[in-house]
Amino acid sequence: MAFTAFSASAKQVDQAPRKRGWVALLLLAPGVAYMLLFFVAPFVQLALTSLQAPADTGGIGQYVAAAQFSNYWAALQEYWPHLARSFVYALTATVIGLLISYPLAYLIGVKARSRPMLQGILLILVIAPFFISFLLRTLAWKAILPSELVGTHFSVIFGLVYNFIPFMVLPMFASLQALDLRLLEAGADLYASPLTTFRRVTLPLSMPGIVSGTLLSFIPMSGDYVNASREFLGGTSTTMIGNVIESNFLQTQNYPMAAALSIMLMIVILVLVATYVRKSGVEDLL
């Protein structure tokens, strides 16, 4: 009888992990289906489009399935200056945004922590631009900036910094908000200068927020096409790769070229992001 009870107990223990496994799969199913439908399938279609060749009819926008890898070389040869300019703009705007955002996040997350009302007001001021359309905000700056600045490198980088600063401030604020202030007090008790305490304590502990904020800004900046558009803050010499993709897709209907540029942009961003995350020592974000 004891053996029977033991066998029944062992069977229940064996079935429990299986049941939890099926529950986990059912919970994961909607997310997996969403990724397959809205990420994997479009990416595969984009990759196939990038290899298409012009149809024999010669009509605009008429292409057939092929394995024309030369599309990538042609895209790189023709548009490498726009690709390089996009990353120069994005990197410059990210660095400037970091220099502005970190002190602001530190003020909200550390200095204003003892004053909830002030902290709430500062957070609202950071988030407030989200209540206005991205396009309207950018168009407003076209009217505010002097006409001699519109259409220059300065205006495009300025627009990128302005529009993406909230994406950089909020992750840094979350990281600094979780910072244990007793560690800063301990640094002072051990006769460390404020600069040393910041360099040895605050900065390393807030690094995940810095990496998250810079990535959330750099990635969309690289593919942005609104700020660099001539209808907004850009000009003829400020065209970014996003503008080129939009032009090839909507105007000239050169779908393989647009798709090849999109794939190349994603690959370059992936390599840069992976390198940056590993160098910063926060591989858990990958």
C-alpha positions in Angstrom: 0.0 0.0 0.0 2.8 2.3 0.8 4.4 1.5 -2.5 1.2 2.3 -4.3 0.9 5.7 -2.6 4.6 6.4 -3.4 3.9 5.5 -7.1 0.9 7.8 -7.3 2.8 10.6 -5.7 5.7 10.2 -8.1 3.2 10.2 -11.1 1.7 13.5 -9.9 5.2 15.0 -9.5 6.0 13.9 -13.1 2.8 15.3 -14.5 3.2 18.7 -12.8 6.1 19.9 -14.9 4.4 18.7 -18.1 1.3 20.7 -17.1 3.3 23.8 -16.4 5.1 23.4 -19.7 1.8 23.3 -21.6 0.6 26.4 -19.7 3.8 28.2 -20.6 3.4 27.3 -24.2 -0.2 28.6 -24.3 0.9 31.8 -22.7 3.7 32.3 -25.2 1.6 31.4 -28.2 0.0 34.9 -28.7 3.4 36.6 -28.5 5.1 34.1 -30.9 2.2 34.4 -33.3 2.4 38.2 -33.2 6.2 38.1 -33.9 5.8 35.6 -36.8 3.0 37.6 -38.4 4.3 41.2 -37.9 8.1 40.7 -37.8 9.3 37.5 -39.4 6.9 37.4 -42.3 7.4 41.1 -43.3 11.2 40.6 -42.9 11.2 37.6 -45.2 9.1 39.4 -47.8 11.5 42.4 -47.6 14.5 40.1 -48.1 12.8 38.5 -51.1 11.9 41.9 -52.6 15.5 43.1 -52.2 16.6 40.3 -54.6 14.0 40.9 -57.3 14.9 41.8 -60.9 13.1 44.1 -63.4 10.3 42.5 -65.3 10.7 42.0 -69.1 7.8 44.4 -69.7 10.0 47.2 -68.4 7.1 48.9 -66.7 7.7 51.2 -63.7 7.3 49.2 -60.5 7.3 45.8 -62.3 9.6 43.3 -60.8 9.9 39.5 -60.7 11.3 37.1 -58.2 15.0 36.5 -58.7 18.3 36.1 -56.8 19.9 39.4 -57.9 22.4 40.1 -55.0 23.9 42.8 -57.1 21.0 45.0 -55.9 22.9 45.4 -52.6 26.2 46.5 -54.3 24.3 48.9 -56.6 22.5 50.4 -53.5 25.8 50.8 -51.6 27.6 52.3 -54.6 24.9 54.9 -55.2 23.7 55.7 -51.7 26.7 55.2 -49.3 27.0 59.0 -48.7 23.4 59.1 -47.4 24.0 56.0 -45.3 27.1 57.5 -43.8 25.4 60.9 -43.2 22.5 59.1 -41.4 24.8 57.5 -38.9 26.9 60.7 -38.4 23.7 62.6 -37.7 22.4 59.9 -35.4 25.6 59.6 -33.5 26.1 63.4 -33.1 22.5 63.8 -32.0 22.8 60.9 -29.5 25.9 62.4 -27.9 24.4 65.8 -27.6 21.1 64.3 -26.3 23.1 62.3 -23.7 24.9 65.4 -22.5 21.5 67.2 -22.1 19.5 64.2 -20.8 21.7 62.8 -18.1 21.9 65.9 -16.0 18.1 66.3 -16.4 17.5 62.6 -15.4 19.9 63.0 -12.5 18.0 66.1 -11.3 14.6 64.3 -11.5 15.7 60.9 -10.2 18.1 61.9 -7.5 18.0 65.6 -6.5 14.2 65.9 -6.7 13.4 62.5 -5.1 12.7 64.1 -1.7 10.2 66.5 -3.4 7.5 64.4 -5.0 5.6 67.4 -6.3 8.7 68.9 -8.0 9.6 65.5 -9.4 6.1 65.0 -10.8 6.2 68.4 -12.5 9.6 67.8 -14.1 8.4 64.4 -15.4 5.3 66.0 -16.9 7.5 68.6 -18.6 9.6 65.8 -20.1 6.6 63.7 -21.3 4.5 66.7 -22.4 5.9 66.7 -26.0 4.4 63.3 -26.5 0.9 64.8 -26.4 1.6 66.7 -29.6 2.1 65.1 -33.0 5.8 64.4 -34.0 5.1 66.1 -37.3 3.6 69.2 -35.8 6.5 69.6 -33.3 9.0 69.4 -36.1 7.0 71.7 -38.4 6.8 74.2 -35.5 10.5 74.4 -35.3 10.7 75.1 -39.0 8.8 78.3 -38.3 10.7 79.1 -35.1 14.3 78.7 -36.4 15.8 81.5 -38.5 15.4 80.8 -42.2 19.2 80.7 -42.7 19.4 77.7 -40.3 16.6 75.7 -41.9 17.9 73.1 -44.4 21.3 72.9 -42.8 23.1 70.1 -40.9 22.5 72.0 -37.7 18.7 72.1 -38.1 18.4 68.4 -38.8 20.6 67.4 -35.8 18.7 69.9 -33.7 15.4 68.3 -34.7 16.7 64.8 -33.9 17.9 65.9 -30.5 14.7 67.7 -29.6 12.3 65.0 -30.8 14.1 62.0 -29.2 15.3 63.5 -25.9 12.3 62.1 -23.9 13.2 58.6 -25.1 16.7 59.1 -23.6 15.6 60.8 -20.3 13.0 58.3 -19.2 15.2 55.2 -19.1 18.0 57.1 -17.3 15.5 58.5 -14.9 14.2 55.0 -14.1 17.8 53.8 -13.5 18.7 56.7 -11.3 15.4 56.5 -9.4 16.3 53.0 -8.3 19.7 54.2 -7.1 20.3 53.6 -3.4 21.2 57.1 -2.0 22.9 55.4 0.9 25.7 54.5 -1.5 26.3 58.1 -2.3 26.3 58.9 1.4 28.8 56.1 2.0 31.1 57.7 -0.6 31.0 61.0 1.2 31.7 59.3 4.5 34.8 57.7 3.0 36.0 61.2 2.0 35.4 60.7 -1.7 34.9 63.9 -3.6 31.5 64.4 -5.4 33.2 63.8 -8.7 34.8 60.6 -7.5 31.5 59.4 -6.1 29.8 60.1 -9.3 32.5 58.4 -11.4 32.8 55.3 -9.2 29.3 54.8 -7.9 26.5 56.8 -9.7 27.7 56.4 -13.3 28.4 52.6 -13.2 25.0 51.9 -11.5 23.2 54.1 -14.0 24.9 52.5 -17.0 21.9 50.2 -18.0 19.7 53.3 -18.2 22.3 55.2 -20.3 22.6 52.2 -22.7 18.8 51.8 -23.0 18.3 55.5 -23.5 21.0 55.9 -26.1 19.7 52.8 -28.0 16.1 54.0 -27.9 17.3 57.3 -29.5 20.1 56.2 -31.9 18.1 53.4 -33.6 15.1 55.5 -34.7 17.4 58.5 -35.4 19.3 56.4 -37.9 16.2 55.7 -40.0 14.5 59.0 -39.5 13.2 60.7 -42.6 11.0 63.5 -41.2 13.6 65.9 -39.8 15.8 65.6 -42.8 13.0 66.1 -45.3 12.9 69.4 -47.2 9.3 69.8 -46.1 10.5 70.1 -42.5 14.0 70.9 -41.3 16.2 69.4 -44.1 17.5 70.6 -47.4 19.1 69.2 -50.5 22.4 68.4 -48.7 20.9 66.8 -45.6 19.1 63.8 -47.2 19.3 60.7 -44.9 18.9 57.1 -45.8 15.3 57.1 -44.6 14.5 59.8 -47.3 16.2 57.7 -49.9 14.2 54.6 -49.0 10.9 56.6 -49.0 11.8 58.1 -52.4 12.6 54.7 -54.0 9.5 53.1 -52.6 6.8 55.7 -53.1 8.1 57.9 -56.0 10.4 55.9 -58.3 8.8 52.6 -57.2 12.2 50.9 -57.2 11.1 48.3 -54.6 14.3 46.1 -54.7 16.5 49.2 -54.1 14.4 50.4 -51.2 14.3 46.9 -49.7 18.1 46.4 -50.1 18.7 49.7 -48.4 16.4 48.7 -45.6 18.1 45.4 -45.0 21.5 47.1 -45.1 20.4 49.7 -42.6 19.1 47.0 -40.2 22.4 45.0 -40.5 24.6 48.0 -39.8 22.4 49.1 -36.8 22.5 45.5 -35.4 26.3 45.4 -35.7 26.7 48.8 -34.1 24.3 48.1 -31.3 25.8 44.7 -30.5 29.3 46.2 -30.4 28.1 49.1 -28.2 26.3 46.9 -25.7 29.3 44.6 -25.3 31.7 47.4 -24.9 29.6 49.1 -22.3 29.5 45.9 -20.2 25.7 45.4 -20.1 25.3 42.3 -22.3 22.1 41.4 -20.5 20.3 44.0 -22.7 21.0 41.9 -25.8 
